[in-house]
Amino acid sequence: MSTPSVAVIVVAAGSGTRLGRPEPKAFVPLGDGTLLSHAVRGVLGMREPVQLVVVVPAERVDQTRAQLLAGADASAELAVVAGGELRQDSVAAGLAQLAPEVGIVLVHDAARALTPSLLFDEVAAAVRTRGHGIVPGLPVVDTVKRVADGRVVETVDRAELAAVQTPQGFPRGALERAYRLAGGEFTDDAALAAAAGMQVDVVPGDVRAFKITVPADLRRAEQLVAETAGDAASAGEASAGLGSDAAEPEPSILPPEPVVEPRVLVPRVGTGVDVHAFADDDTPLWLAGLEWPGERGLAGHSDGDAASHAICDALLAAAGLGDVGRIFGTADPELGGAHGEVFLRETVRRVREAGFVVGNVSVQLVGNRPKLAPRREEAEALLSRFVGAPVSVSATTSDGLGFTGRGEGIAAIATALLMPA
């Protein structure tokens, strides 16, 4: 078997004093394992084989290596090394263990123990496709204030903020160079890489990749693990004949047996279609959140933005909330002339209330005009800000066929991916 081209460094050398436990954070019990065992399970569940490098406190190296090697597939590429005083020292120790064939490196905090395998796959794929740093992140939903000496200085635009997570992925050579140039202490690898001049992009994160830092976080993780396992754990204890006075087994470093996740954790996909005819008057054209001066406008009770309306329908369909007509009506006087931003922000609010976060959205315009290419990036940036997730915009014609081919109007088709919160 050839050596994998992707490596994952799991950083598990921290003490985790804020968790208030005597053992290092990564070795704190969680369900029938530990934080580290769950983190390892996420890595080993990736679609492609990887080299796994686990960085732990020096006194835990031998124990961890023995347990991992005893329970892992013999073909897996595994290494366990001692970490350093700082997180950067621990990552550097992991980098030194990489096989020559490795070209992509993911760095992951064991404290984000419930990160799903899918997120590892998506980060690795994005690094491979884009060729630079990739970090997963979630939109900031709370209002953020900048304060000084306990007083509010200003309100920060949360549309420009993201709460970043791990794994964070990089081309190996670029990350190694960034570590050689590091001249200070950084809170994560993305900051260190950016300081070295590397481009770093944000891709959609996952709410399950939250960081376990304080006791409340651990309780949340325990609840999620218990809900996922369902009654399986109870059945296992009964079959093992554990009495009330039996010694509690020491949590294993090894990943627990896989369990089927509840259906609620399955991503949801929705499709939306909207059509508007061109207006007969001097109505301005609003499309994909932008005004298009000099172009013929679209007829409608609102601004007729077919792209925004199609995105709303796709989001609502994925969340099982109906459609634009049902939610907003077709003749509400308060929505007369309302722009797409109004519909998008309210739709996203309802989607979040229903327990979902937006993964990404794609919308395609069908029509002869306007020409999208000169303003594509502007439209994508604006719609992404409204939705709080990446939105891609494309356009096509219908080769002269149908109402769009005859220049009578514009159609828009959107697809949205939602993830359970």
Helices and strands as residue ranges (DSSP letters): E 6-11, G 17-19, G 25-27, E 29-30, E 33-34, H 35-44, E 51-56, G 58-60, H 61-71, E 77-82, H 87-95, E 104-109, H 117-130, E 133-139, E 144-148, E 151-156, G 158-160, E 162-164, E 168-171, H 172-181, H 189-195, E 200-204, G 207-209, H 215-229, H 232-240, G 263-265, E 268-277, E 284-287, E 290-296, H 306-319, H 324-328, G 333-335, H 340-353, E 356-366, G 373-375, H 376-387, E 391-396, H 402-405, E 409-420
